[in-house]
């Protein structure tokens, strides 16, 4: 062994033998260059030097002739040298988060390269010869400035994953869809794509292939279309404004005619374009509908009554609506329009306009700073954060938000829909200029479709004159035939029209897959009936007993009012009566299935909420899992959480006290949502968790019940600068920790999925200190939530609570992922893997899982080598590749069985993280 080198010892922190060392990790050392002493590592195969301060590519790297993996992430490197081709054994190159403006064409001479990660740079193009990299399986060039793709990219024959999101791509190569196997994962969101349209690309390769095949069969047709969404307070003048724009004359809306939920108007300002104008009801009960209609690529107009405006109410009149758009569709365009200007004199208009414009500017700065705070929090989290794939994914998203802020027009538009139509002509002119000069901001104005698709869209529109709320699959097949489309070419068109909002089609829902909801305005009618802003006053009143509620007694009417107000309950008979004017009675089942799919309600069986919470509201889904998540039940009652007004029952505290037995502790995951909080988010979450609950009791802002036979308590609490959502369970950590996690984390994953529907939502995740909870501390200490996905530091079995000045400790298994690398996996988890062995071996995408398993220290790079090279075949046939994949998967699973329970947990997480293999995690965790 060579003599110790002091310089190397100072750099690395421990003694190594350069002559035999194959892996060197010198990340997060604040290095501005790599020292020449590293030349001594003659057999180095893996170099990890990420999160340093390198500005140039270190030339010492060319001394590592056997180098296979190079990680230079999160540095400040501006270019890669042309002689990078000398690293001929390189298989993995990670240069994410640098300042690269191009990749040298010589990179295409690295014929052994399998993984290329260059996201978060400044790339405007990819090397022309990239198709020469026949071994390349993973390419990540997301969050760059790519304006096009080289034609040779379709020659990447080994490709498994291609990440292109967050660029400036407008089109794809003509044979892109045909070039790759259906199993290849392609991400293209957050690009201004028009050919194919982004709504096609987001569906995946099958849809892209169908679109490009159809273009070869028929000519391309461009139909300029723009969605315009009007939102604002109730009585802000939205509907009257639409009437003035569309009809060109004053048509004021009376209070009794104000919008319930959403209405949709098609406006043809000229023969070249159509505006689809969405008018939202401003009452709070309609907020839940916003997320279904506010989407990327449209123009959002926030309206408020200028005559009634006072500076102290800017947030209510304007701010909350701008934040709604920013949270639901970040990066979109917002215009702010003050209405009722005819009721103000010139000085009042000037003064109020100045105040609103000043506050809009402050709001833009505030939104920018809120994102920067979240970015800084993650970037300052130390080396563990920089290596944590979950943190990196969150950070990437935040950086995208920072680079694509909401486009809020700085100047206020002032109009009146009264007789003189003040400002209406100017607003129309501004919309016309938008179509002519700002087309790049709105890809839908340049979208190209196959002629057959455009014909089918027209055929479907003609069906809107009928009374049905849906078309059957057979109806659509006939319309497709009329348009020149075969049955197998119909689903991609419907999926595209669904994503553009032209219709609704849910092909993956067994109860809804046979229907196409061809007129969303008809469904709006359903929402109007169910979500009336004054349900008790306008609908559930005694006058209704001689109308649509004719089959109810006075007692039943009063009971319905109480059930709805206190518990959010509606009986099937009541729903049928409410919908009587909107849908045929034979369509009620489909309407209810649609509302359940939207997360508006869920079916309940027992109404006995006077008993203890663990005996109420049985969930049939958990008792009859074989029926499936979307199966219909014979329930006669549905809960709509938005209507619940009852407060937390006093009995809940008694149940908590019962659980505080000796040896039990609380595992509580806290989501802290800062900035804007969507008013409907918690209610939607309460609906979506229902399949996980065995028994439950709900109140406004809370749920108590059982999940996987463990007690759970879910609460929402509004604080001065955040909204906290907590998910808790109690048990004995030493024996029940896996059961406790099994109860809490599926609910947390559900909340995470709901929050992801609001891409601009800012939040952090924490584990609440169990000791503080035991002591009833009002502001308990919050440990980092990301610890729950990491191994505890070696030898650490407890962590001190800072609020007690370190006098009290918390068990590490409540804060970190249980189990340790090298420990024995429990019989339970081994049995789960063996039970589903054949499915895992045939379906896992091993190459996608390996980075997470390595980063979490579950396996080493040596194990990766063994897994990737086991059972290698020289044949290039498809069958041979499948055999190799199966053998690799088998080798990986055998290795994981020799690790601890943490290996099982990391495997499940890796399956869920972007590999589209979450169903395998469901099998293992079920």
N, C-alpha and C positions, 0 to 999 in steps of 0.2 A: 504493500500500500504506500502511496506517495505521502510525503511529509505534509502536515497541515499547513495551509496557506492562510496567513492572518487576514489578507485582503478579502479572500473568499469567505472566511469565517465571519468577518464583519458584515459582508453583503448578505449571506444566506442565513446566518444565525446559528448554524451548527456545522459540525465537521462532515465533509463529504470527500469521497475519493473521485476526482475528476476523470480518472482513467477508466472507471467502470460505471459511473453515474449515467443513466439513460433519461432520467426525468429531473428537471430543475424548475422550481417555482420561485420566482422573484417578483411576484406581483405586489402592487401597492407599496412600493418602496420610495416613491417620489424621485425615481431615477430620471435624469435628463439625458443620459446616454448609458449604454451598457459597457462595463469596464473590459479592457483588453484581457484581464485575467481569465475571462470565460473561454478563451481560446483553448485552454487545457482540457475542456470537455470534448474529447475526440469522438466519443460514441453516443453523444446526446441524441435522443430521439424525440423528446418532448420538451419544449421551452414555453413556460407560462410567464409572460412579462406584462400582463395587462394592468390597467389602472396605475400607470406611471406618468411621467411627463416628457416622454420621448417626442421630439419634433422631426427627427429624420429616422429612416430605416437603419438600424444598427448594422454596420458592415461586419462586425464580429460574427454575426449569424452565419455568414458564408463559410465559416470554418467548421460548421456542424454538418459534415457531408452526409450523415445518416438521418438528418432531421426529418421527422414524419408529421409532427404536430407543432404549429407555431401560433401562439396566442398573444397578439399585440392589441387587444381591445382597449378602448378608453384611454388612448394616448392622444397626441396632437400631431401625428404623422401626416404630412401633406402629399407625399408621393411614394410609390413603390418603385424600386430601381428596375431597369430593364433586364439586368442580369439575374433577376429572381429565378429565371429558368435554371440556374445552377443548382437550386435546391430540388434536385430531380426526384428525391424520394418523398417529397412533401405530399401528405395525404389530407391534412386538415389545416386550413388557414383562416384565422379569426382576426379581422382588422376592423370590427365594428367600432363606431363611435370615435373615428378619427376625423381628419380634415381632407380626405382624399377627393380629388376632383376627377380622377380617371384611374382606371386599372390598365397597366401596360399590356400591349398585345402579346408580349413575351410570356405573360402568365399562362397563355394557352399552350405553352410547351410543357407544362407540368402535367404530363399524361397520367400520373398516379393520383392526382388531386381528386378527392371524394367529397370534401366539405369545404364550401367557400362562403364565409360570412363577412359581409361588408356593409351591413345596415348602418344607418345614421351617419352617412358621410355626405359628400356634395357631388356625387357622380351624376353626370348628365347622359352618359352612354355606357354600354358594356363593350368589351373587346369584340371586334368583328369576327374573330376566329374562335369564339367561345365554344362552338360546336365540336371542336377537336378534343375537348375534355370528356372523352368517352366514359371515364370512371366517375364523373361528377354525379353525386346522388342528392346532395343538399345545397341549394343556392339561396342565400338570404341577402338580398340587396334592397330591402325595404327602407323607407324613410330616407330616400335620396331625392334626386331631381331628374330621374330618367324620363326622357321625352319619347323614347322609342326603344324597340328591342331589335338586336341583330337577327337577320333571317336565319343564321346558323343555329340559333338557340333551339330550334326544333330538332336538331340532330343529337341532343343530349340523351343518348339511348339508355343510360342508367339512372336517369333522374327519378327521384322519389318525392322531393319537396322543393317547391319554388315559391319564394316569398317576395312579392313585388308590391305590396301595399304601401301607400303613402308616397307615391311618386307623381309624375305628371304625364302618365301614359294616356294617349287618346285612342290608340288602336293597337291591335295585335296582329302578328303575321297571319296571312290568310289560311295557312294550314296548321295553326297553333292547336286547335282542338283535336285534330287527328293525330298529331305527332306523338302524344304521350298516352300511356296506359291509363285506364280509368282510376287506378289506385293512386296515381300521382296527386299529391296535395298542392294546390295552387291557390295563393292568396293575392287578390287584386283589388281589395276594397281601398277606398280613399284615393282613387285615381279618377280623372275627368274623362273616362272612357265613353266613346260614342259608337265605336264599331269594333267589337260588339258593345252594346250599351252596358253600363256598369251593373244594371239590374240582371243582365244575363251572366256576366262574369262572376258575380257573387254566388251564383248557383253551382259553379264548378265546371269541370271539363266537359261533362256530358252536355250541359246546356250550351257551352261555347261551341262544341262540335255540331250540335243541332242547328245553331244559328248560322255557322259558317257553311254547313251543308245546304241549308235553305237558301242562302245567298247565291250559291252556285246554281240552284234550280230556278230562282226568280230574281228579278232586278231589285236593287235597293231603293227604298222610298224614305224620304226625309219628311217627317211631319212635326214641325216646330210646336212644342207644347210646354207650358210653364205653369207650375202650381203656385198659387198665391194664397197664403194663409193669413186671415185676419183674426187677431186675438185682442183681448182687452176686457176691461171691466164690463159688467152688465150695464146696459143702457149707455154704452160709450159711443153708439152711433155706427156700429160696424155694418149692420144690415142696410141702414139708410145710405151709407157710403157706397155699398155695392150696387144698390138700386140706381144711384146717381151715375156711377161709372158705366154700368151696363146699359141702362135705358136712356141715359143722357138727359134725364129730367128729374125733378124732385119727387121723391116718393118716400115720405117719412114713415117710420115704423112706430106704431102705438105700443104702449107698455104691454098690453095683452097679447100682442103679436111678436114679442121679442123671441129671439132664437133659443130653442131648447136643444142643448147638446151641440149638434153640428148640422149645417146645411151646406149644400154644394151647388154652385152655379157655374155653368159653362159660358164663357164670354168670348166672342169673336171680334176683337178690336179691328181686325182687317182679315183679308182672305188668306194671309200667309201664316197666321199663328192663332192658337187657341189658348186662352187663359182658363184654368180650372180654379175657381175661387172658393175657398173653404171659409165659412163663416161660423165661428165658435161661439156658443153660449158662454157668457161671462160668469155665471153663477158658480160657486165653489163646487157644487155637486157634479159639475160637468168636467172638472179638471182631469178626471181619470181618462177621459176620451182623447185628450190632447196627444198623448204618446202614439196613438194609432194613426195620426194624420200629419203631425209635424215631422218632416223627413228632410234628408239632405237634398240639395239641388234646387230648392224652391226659394221664393221670396216671401218673407214674413213681415207683415205690417201690424205694428202695435198701435191700436187706436185708444184715445182717451178724450174725455169731454173737457175741452180747453176752458169753456165758460165756468165749469164747476171746479177747476183745478186750483189747489192751494199747495204751496211749496212743501208743507209738512207731509203731504200725501203722495209724493213722487213715487215712493216704493210701491204703494198699492196701485197707483194709476199706471205707472210705466215700468218701474224697476223689476217687479216680479215677473212680468211678461217677457221682458228681454232676457232675464235669467232662465225662464222656462225654455226658450229657444236655444240659448247657449248650452243648456244641460242636455236637451234632447237631440239637437242637431248642431254641435259645435262647428264653427267655421262657416255657418250660413250667413245670409244677408238679412238685415233688419232695417226697415224704415219705421220711423215714429211719426204718427199723424195725429194732430190735434183737431178735433171736430167741433161743431157748434160755434164756429168763429163769428157767425152772424150775431151772436149774443154778446160779443165783446167789442169794445171800441179799440181803435188803433193802438193807443198807449197800453191798454191791458194786454193786447196780443203781443206787443213788443216785450213787455216786462215778463210775461209768463213764458214766452218762447225762450228768452234769454236764460231764465231759471232752469227750464227743462234741458236745454242744450248743455248748460254748465254741468248739470247732474249726470247727463248721459256720458260726458267726457270723464267725469269722476268714476262712473260705473265701469267704463272700459278699462280704466287704470286698475280698479279694484279686481275685476275678473282676471286681469293679467297677473296681478300680484298674488292672488289666491293660488294660481297654478304654480307660480315660482316658489311659493312657500312649500308646497307639496314636493316639488322637485328637489329643493334644498334639503328637506327632511330626509329624503331617501339617499341623496348623494353624500350626506354627512353621516350616514349610518355605519361607516367603517367597512372593512374588508369583507365581512360576511354578507353585507348588503350587496356589494359589488359582484359577488359570486352567486348570489341567490337568483335562480332563474325566474322566480315569481316576482321578485323585486325588479329585476331587469325588464321584465315584460311591462310591469306597471310604469316604470320610469320611461320606457320607450313611448308608451301611450301619452304620458304627461308631456314629454318633449314634443310629440306631435300636436297636442293641444296648444302648446306654447307657440309653435310655428304656424298654426292655422287658427288664429283668434277669430271670434265673432266679428263680422263686418257690420258695424252699426253706423248708419249714416249720421254724420255729426250735426246736420241741419234738420230742424223740425219742419215738417210739412203742415200747413194750416189750411183747413178746408171747411166748407159748410155744405150740407146736403139740402138746405132750404132752397126757396125759389130761385135765388140768384146764383146758386152753385159756385160760391166763391172758392177758388183754388182747385176745382175739379178739372178744368181744362189743363192747368199746369201739371196736375198729377197724371192725367192721361198722357201728356207729352213726355213726362219723365219715364213712364212705362214703355212708351214707344222707343225712346232712346236706349232704354235698357236692352230691348230686343235687337236693336241695330248695332250698338257699340259695346255692350257688356256680355256678348254671347258666350265668351270663354268661362264666365262664372256660372253659367247655367247649361250644362251638357245636354239637357233635355231639348234645348232649342236646335241642336245639331244631330240628334239621334237618328241613325240609319237603321231601317228595318227591312227584312225581306217583304216583298209585296204580298206574299201569301199571309204573313202575319198581320199586315195592315188590313187586308181584306177580312180576316177573321175578326179583328177588333171591330170593324164596321158591322159585321154580321151580328156580333154580340150586342152592340149598341142598339140595334133595331129591336132587340128583344125587351128593351127596358120599358116599352110602351105597355106591356102586359102587367098583370097584377101579382105574379109570383115573385117571391123574394129570392128564388134560386132557379137555376137551370139544372136539370139532371145531366149525368154523364152522357146519356144517350142523346139528349138535346144538343150537347156540345159536339158530339161526334158528327151529327148531321150538319151542323154549321161549319165544322172543319172540312167536311167533304165538299160543301158548297164553295169553300175558299181554296180548294185544291190541296188540302192537307190530308195525309193518311192518319189513321188513329195513333200510330206510334210517334208521330211528329206533333201531336197535340199538347202533351204535358209541358214541354219547354215553353210553348207560347203562353199557356195559362200561368205558369210560374212567372214569366216576364211581366205579363199584364197585372198579376197580383202585386209584384214589387213596385210597379209604377203607380199603383192605386186605382187602376182602371176597373178592377174587380177583386174579389177575394176568393182564393182557392187554397185549401189546406189538404194537399195530397197525402201527407203523412199522418193525418188524423183519421183513424178507421171509421169514426162516426160521421165525418164530414167529407171524406175523399170522394164520395159519389155526387157531390153538389158543387156548383159554381155560383157564387153570389155575384151576379152580373151587374147589379146596380147598388153600389155602396150607399146611395142616398136612401134606399129602402131600408137598409140596416140602421141607418141613422134614425129612422122612424121608430125602430124598436128601442134604441137607446133613449129617445125622447120620452117614450111611454114609461120606461123603467126608471129613468133618472130625471124625474121632474124636480125642479128646484123648490117646489112647494107641494110635495106629494100629499101631505095630510090635508092642506087647505084646498088644493085644486082637484085632487083625485079621490082621496079616501074621505069624502064628506058624505053627509046624509043625502044630498041631492043625487049622488051617484047610485043610490039604491033603486032609483027609478030609471037609471040608464044602464051602463055596461055592467054595473055590479048588482043587477036586478036579482040575481040568485043568492044574494047574501042577506042574512038577517042583520038587524042593528047591532046585536051582540057580537056577531062575527066581524062586522065592520070595525067595532071598537077594539076587539082583540087583535085584528090585523094591524091597526094603528099602533098599538102597544108593542106587538111583536116586531114590527118594522123599526120603530123608534128605539126600543131598548136593546133588541137583539139582532137587528138586520135581517129578519126572517120574512119570507114570502112563501105562501103555499102555492102549489101548482095551480089550483083553481083560481087564486087571485091573479097569478101571472097570465093565465088564459084570458081572464076578463080584461086585464090591462092591455093585452095585445090584440084584443078582438078586432079593433079597427085597423090594425096594421098588417096582420098575417092571418092566413086561413088557419082554422083550428088544427088541420092536418099537418101544418108546418110548425106547430109549437115545439115539438121535440127537437127539430133541427135548430130552431131559434135558441132553445135552452142549451143545446150542445155548443152552439156558437158562443154564447155568453160564457160558458165554462171554459172554452178554449181561450177566450180573451182574458181569463183570470178575473172576471167580474163577480162570479159567485161559485159556490160549491154545494153539492147535495148533502143534506143531513138526514138522519133517521129519527133520533130521539129528541124530543123537545123538553125533557124533564130537566130543566136547568135549576131547579130548586134543591136538587141533591148536591152532594159533594162533587167537586169538579172532576174527580177521576171516574165518575159514573155517568157522565153526560155526553151527549152527542157522539154516538158510536160512528166510526168511519167505516163504511162498508168496503172501501178500497183496500184497507189493510187486512180485512177479514176474508176477502175474496180476490187475492192477488192475481189468480189465474184469469180474472176478467179483464185485466189490463188497465192502464192508467186512464184511458179515455172511454172505458166502457160505460154504457148507460146503466143506471140503477133504477129501482122502482120507488125511489124517494118521492114523497109528495111535498117536500119542503126544501127551500134553498136559502142559503145565507148570503147576503150582500153586505160585506164588512163596511162599506162606505156609509151605510145608514145607522150603524151601531152608535148609540149615544150613552149607554150605561157605563158607569164608572167601575173601577176595580172592586170586586167583592171583598168584604171584610174577611171572609173565610180564607182568602189566599194567604194572608199573614199567618193564620193558624196552621195552614198546611206547611208553610216554610218552617215554622217553629217545630212542627213534628219531625221535619227532616233533619234538624240540627242535633242529631244524636251523636254520641261520642264516636269519633273515628271517621265521621263523614265530613267531606269538604265540598266546596262548590267549584265547578269548572264553568267559567263564564267568558264567552267571547263577546267583545264589544265592538260594534261598528260605529265610528264617530264620523258623521257626515257634516262637513263644513260648507260654508257658502250656501247655495240654493238647495232646498230640500223639496223634491216633488211631493205635493200634498197627497197623492194617491199611492205612494210607494209602499208604505207599510200595509195598507189594505190589500194591495196586490200580493204582497209577500204572504199575508195571512191566508189567501186563497191557495197559493201555489204549494204551501207546506202541507196541505190537507192529506195527500197520499202518504206522508211520513207519520201522520198522527194516528194513534189508536183511539184515544179519547181526548176531548178538548172542551174548554169553556172559553168564550171570547168576551171581551169588553172593549171599550174604546181605548186603543193603545196597548192592548195586551192579550195574551193567550196563555193558558195553563193546560197541561195535559200530560200524556205519555207518548214517548216515541221509542220504539224498540224496547218496551217494558221499563224504560227509565223515565223518571219525572222530569219534565222540562217546563221552563218558564220563559216566556218571550215578552219583552216590553219595549215600548218606544217612549222616549222622554226628551222633551224639548228643553234645551239649555240656552243660555244667552247667545252663544256663538256657534252652536252645533245642535244636531239632533242625534241622540244616542240610541241605538238599537242593540239590546242585549239578548243573548241566547244562553240559558243556564241550565245546568243539571247538578244533582247532588249524588254523591256515592262515596265509597271507600276507595281512595286512589290506589292503594297497594293491590287490591284485588279486582277493582271494577274499572280501571282506567280505560281499557279498550271499549267497554260497554258505554262509559260516559262519553268518550269521543264518538262512538258510533251513533249516539243519540244527538249530539250537538252538531257535528260537522256536516252531515247531510242537510240540516236546516241552514247552516251557515253557507253552504254551497248554493242552496236555493236563493238565499238573500243576495249572494254575489251575482247570480244569474239575473235576478230582477234588476239589480243596480246597473248591470251591463246594458240594459235597455235604455239607459240614460248615459250615453258615452261621455258627456261633459261633467258627470257627477264626481265630486271630490270627496274622498273619504280615507280614513286610516283604520287599521284593524289592530285590536289590542286584546290581551288577556287580563282581566281584572284580578287584582291581587286577592287570592282566597282569604288571607288573614284579615285584610281590610273589610271584606264582605262579612266575615264572621263577627267582626266587631261593630258592624253597622256604620262604618265611616262614610260620611256624606260624599266626600271627594276621594275615593280610593285610588291607590297607586295603579297605574296602567303599565303592564309589561308589554314589550313589542309582540304583536300578534304573529309576526313571521317566525318567532322562535318555535311555534307549534309545528313547523315543518322542518326543523333542524334537530340534529343530535345535540344533546347537552354537552358542554365542555367535559373533557376527560376528568373523572373523579368527582364531578359536581353532582351531588344528590339533593342539594337544597340551595335556595337563593334567598338572600335577605331582603326584607321589605324596607325600602328607604324611609317610609313614613314613621317607622319605629326606631330610626337611627341604627338599624341593623340588629336590634335586639330580638326581633321575631323573624322566623324563616318560613319559606314556602317550599313544598316538595317540588323538585325539578320536573317530575313526571306530569305535573299540572300545567307546566309552562312550555316544556319541550316535547318533541316527538319521543314516545317511549321506545325502549329497546336500544341497543348499541350495536355498531358494526362488529361482526365476529361473534356476537352472542348467539345463543341457540334460539331458533324461531319456534314459537309456540306451536303445539300440536294442532290447535284450531286453525292457524294461518297456513300451516303445511297442508292440512286437509283441504282447505279452500283451493289452494293451487293445484293439488293433485286431482280434486274433483273436476276442475275445468281444464285439465292439462291439454287434452286434444284441441280444444277450442283456442287456447292461448298459443299453442305451438303453431297452429295453422293461420292465426289471424294477427298476431303481434307484429308491429313494425319496429323491429329491434333497433335499427340504426337511429330511429327517432328517439328511442328511450335512453340510449346509452349516455348522451351528454348529461342528462339530469342525474342519472345514477352515479356518474363519475363526479359531478359537481357536488353531490350530497355525500361523497365519500363512502358510498355503498360498495362500489367496486373500484378497482384501480385500472390504470391504462394497460397494464399487462393482461388483465382479464378481458378488456376490450379487444386486444389483439387476438386472444384465444377465441373469443366469441365470433369475431368477424372472419376468422380464417378457418374455423372448424368446417369440415365437410366441403371444402371448396371443390368445384367441378370445373373442368376445362370447357365443357359444353356450354353453348350460349342459348340453348333451347329454353322455352318458358318453363317446361316441366322441371328441368334441372335447376333453374333459379328458385322454383318453389321448394324443391328438396333442400337446397342450401339454406333458404330462409327458415324452414322448419328445424333444420339441425342447429342453426344459430340460436333460434328461440329456445330449443330444448337445452342447449348448453347454458344459456343465460338463466333459465329457471332453475336448473340444477345448482348453479352458483348461488343464486339468491336463497335457496333452501338452506344453505349452510350459514347464512347471515342471520341477523336478529329480526325481531318484529318490525324494526324500523325499515328494513329492506322491503318488507311487504307494503308498508304504508307509502314509501317513496315510489314503489312500482305503481301503485294505484294512482298516485298523484301524476306520475309521468304519463300514464295512459290517458289521463284527462286533459293534459296540457297541450292542446293544439294538434294532437295526432289523430283526431277523429276516432279514437278508440275508447271513448268513455264507456261504451257498452261492456267492454271487458272489465273495467273497474267496477261497474255495477254488478257483474257476476261475482267478482271476488269479495265485494263488500256486502252483498245481499244476504 
